[in-house]
């Protein structure tokens, strides 16, 4: 998967930041490491660890005003972030 991701980077016109967290206890440090690179958004996989802690991830995104995309359709919680001019993004 990493090789495919690396091949797609130039054609997507974006930089992908990959951080690893094997256990929930590692989430805070992994997300903090990701935030140092000032990401424009987060793509969350449908990994069981991510799904079990989706509320924590969404709360983190909300606190840091970072948009997120989720592969799992059953995540129904909607978080809206107002833009600078007051319109929702």
Backbone bond lengths (Angstrom), bond angles and torsions (degrees), N, CA, C in turn:
res aa  C-N    CA-C-N  psi(-1)  N-CA   C-N-CA  omega(-1)  CA-C   N-CA-C  phi
1 X - - - 1.437 - - 1.527 110.98 -
2 X 1.323 117.58 -40.01 1.469 120.48 -179.00 1.524 110.46 -63.70
3 X 1.324 117.77 -38.55 1.467 120.19 179.70 1.525 110.61 -64.64
4 X 1.317 117.32 -41.46 1.469 121.40 178.01 1.531 110.32 -63.82
5 X 1.331 116.05 -43.85 1.460 121.35 178.14 1.527 110.34 -59.24
6 X 1.323 116.75 -44.45 1.465 120.52 -178.95 1.526 111.50 -64.77
7 X 1.329 117.85 -34.82 1.475 121.05 177.46 1.523 111.27 -68.98
8 X 1.331 117.61 -32.85 1.462 121.34 -176.59 1.528 113.47 -80.45
9 X 1.308 118.80 -22.35 1.462 121.72 -175.09 1.521 113.81 -47.92
10 X 1.340 119.32 -54.08 1.472 117.96 -177.27 1.528 113.24 -62.28
11 X 1.321 118.29 -38.72 1.461 120.30 -177.31 1.528 111.92 -72.72
12 X 1.322 117.95 -22.89 1.456 120.79 178.99 1.525 112.13 -82.74
13 X 1.332 116.81 -17.25 1.455 120.20 -178.62 1.519 112.66 68.22
14 X 1.317 116.57 30.71 1.461 119.82 -179.65 1.513 109.44 -145.31
15 X 1.299 114.88 163.23 1.454 121.63 174.98 1.519 107.87 -105.51
16 X 1.304 116.18 129.31 1.463 120.64 178.06 1.518 108.46 -99.13
17 X 1.316 115.71 132.05 1.456 122.61 178.50 1.516 106.85 -107.44
18 X 1.302 116.93 121.06 1.460 120.59 -179.84 1.519 109.21 -108.82
19 X 1.320 116.72 123.20 1.458 121.48 174.43 1.516 108.18 -124.29
20 X 1.290 116.05 146.41 1.456 120.70 -175.25 1.521 111.19 -110.91
21 X 1.317 115.00 137.89 1.462 122.38 172.07 1.524 106.48 -141.81
22 X 1.300 116.63 111.46 1.463 121.64 -178.31 1.526 112.53 -86.42
23 X 1.338 115.75 -18.81 1.465 121.81 -178.41 1.521 108.11 -139.17
24 X 1.329 116.33 154.06 1.458 120.48 -179.84 1.535 111.90 -56.82
25 X 1.318 117.02 -34.86 1.466 121.18 -179.60 1.532 111.93 -60.39
26 X 1.325 117.97 -19.21 1.467 122.34 -179.41 1.531 112.82 -92.65
27 X 1.328 118.19 -5.04 1.464 120.94 -175.70 1.524 112.97 -58.97
28 X 1.318 116.89 -50.27 1.472 120.09 -174.83 1.525 110.76 -58.31
29 X 1.320 118.11 -46.90 1.472 119.53 -179.06 1.527 111.24 -69.30
30 X 1.327 117.87 -36.93 1.468 120.16 179.04 1.526 110.97 -66.15
31 X 1.318 117.24 -43.27 1.465 120.31 179.44 1.522 111.14 -68.35
32 X 1.339 117.22 -37.25 1.464 120.52 176.93 1.521 110.68 -63.56
33 X 1.340 116.83 -40.04 1.458 121.02 177.61 1.534 109.79 -63.13
34 X 1.323 116.80 -42.14 1.464 121.43 178.39 1.531 110.51 -61.60
35 X 1.323 117.38 -42.41 1.465 121.42 -176.39 1.523 112.64 -66.28
36 X 1.332 118.17 -23.03 1.467 120.46 177.19 1.522 111.69 -63.19
37 X 1.344 116.46 -25.55 1.469 121.09 179.25 1.527 112.29 -89.08
38 X 1.323 117.10 4.98 1.469 123.81 178.25 1.530 112.87 50.66
39 X 1.317 116.85 64.86 1.468 119.96 -178.93 1.533 111.53 -69.86
40 X 1.320 115.28 155.20 1.465 121.25 175.91 1.519 111.74 -91.00
41 X 1.321 117.52 -10.18 1.452 121.28 -179.39 1.514 110.62 -178.97
42 X 1.327 115.89 175.41 1.455 121.97 -179.82 1.518 109.00 -130.90
43 X 1.317 116.42 135.61 1.458 122.65 172.69 1.520 106.60 -110.62
44 X 1.323 116.10 115.24 1.458 120.94 -178.70 1.517 109.57 -99.06
45 X 1.311 115.71 129.72 1.462 119.93 178.30 1.526 110.06 -78.34
46 X 1.315 115.60 172.97 1.463 121.35 179.80 1.528 111.46 -92.03
47 X 1.318 116.56 25.60 1.459 122.14 176.13 1.533 109.19 -59.59
48 X 1.320 116.77 141.36 1.467 120.73 -176.96 1.531 112.91 -59.06
49 X 1.339 117.45 -35.91 1.458 120.35 177.69 1.526 110.18 -64.01
50 X 1.321 116.91 -42.94 1.471 120.91 178.12 1.529 110.68 -63.93
51 X 1.310 116.38 -44.39 1.464 120.38 -178.11 1.527 112.10 -64.21
52 X 1.339 116.40 -40.07 1.469 120.13 178.99 1.528 111.84 -62.56
53 X 1.320 116.04 -28.87 1.465 120.17 -175.85 1.530 111.51 -117.16
54 X 1.318 116.55 29.57 1.474 121.26 -178.57 1.523 111.18 -60.18
55 X 1.324 118.46 -38.37 1.466 120.05 179.04 1.524 111.44 -60.94
56 X 1.343 116.54 -42.58 1.464 119.91 178.13 1.527 110.40 -62.18
57 X 1.330 116.04 -43.99 1.469 120.74 -179.06 1.524 110.39 -63.06
58 X 1.316 117.32 -44.96 1.463 121.01 -179.90 1.525 110.39 -64.68
59 X 1.327 117.68 -41.20 1.467 120.14 176.77 1.527 110.65 -61.71
60 X 1.328 117.13 -41.07 1.466 121.40 178.28 1.526 110.03 -61.21
61 X 1.329 116.32 -47.18 1.469 120.44 179.10 1.519 110.67 -60.21
62 X 1.313 116.50 -41.82 1.458 120.95 179.96 1.531 111.03 -64.04
63 X 1.326 117.16 -44.99 1.471 120.82 179.37 1.527 111.72 -61.50
64 X 1.328 116.59 -33.92 1.469 121.16 -176.89 1.527 112.77 -100.17
65 X 1.339 115.37 7.36 1.463 122.16 177.36 1.541 111.23 51.64
66 X 1.324 114.79 47.15 1.451 122.37 -177.42 1.533 108.94 -114.65
67 X 1.329 118.13 123.63 1.471 119.48 177.99 1.529 111.31 -67.86
68 X 1.316 115.33 151.08 1.456 120.25 179.49 1.514 111.74 -133.85
69 X 1.324 115.06 149.66 1.470 122.44 174.64 1.525 106.31 -122.61
70 X 1.333 115.73 138.06 1.457 120.63 -174.21 1.517 110.20 -125.68
71 X 1.346 116.91 135.09 1.459 121.44 179.52 1.517 112.55 -77.41
72 X 1.296 118.03 -20.92 1.463 121.22 -176.31 1.524 109.88 -90.75
73 X 1.310 116.32 121.64 1.460 121.21 -176.34 1.522 112.25 -70.88
74 X 1.324 117.98 -23.08 1.464 119.35 -175.53 1.527 113.06 -80.04
75 X 1.314 119.03 -0.58 1.465 120.56 173.13 1.520 106.37 -81.29
76 X 1.312 116.08 105.16 1.458 121.29 -170.90 1.526 114.10 -104.39
77 X 1.284 117.18 -5.96 1.462 119.52 -179.82 1.530 109.38 -69.39
78 X 1.314 116.77 130.12 1.465 121.09 -177.76 1.520 108.77 -110.25
79 X 1.310 115.89 129.49 1.453 121.79 176.88 1.516 107.03 -118.83
80 X 1.314 116.78 125.54 1.453 120.41 177.44 1.513 108.90 -111.01
81 X 1.300 115.68 141.65 1.456 121.59 179.74 1.510 108.45 -119.97
82 X 1.334 117.94 117.57 1.467 118.79 178.33 1.525 110.84 -66.20
83 X 1.298 116.20 142.77 1.458 120.24 176.03 1.520 109.08 -83.23
84 X 1.293 116.22 -177.17 1.459 121.03 -177.47 1.532 111.68 -60.47
85 X 1.333 117.20 -39.11 1.469 120.25 -177.13 1.527 113.04 -88.75
86 X 1.315 117.88 9.63 1.450 121.20 175.59 1.522 114.62 90.44
87 X 1.322 118.61 -6.92 1.458 120.54 176.57 1.501 109.47 -84.76
88 X 1.308 116.38 148.64 1.463 119.97 178.35 1.513 109.50 -76.15
89 X 1.323 114.29 141.96 1.461 118.53 176.42 1.501 109.30 -88.16
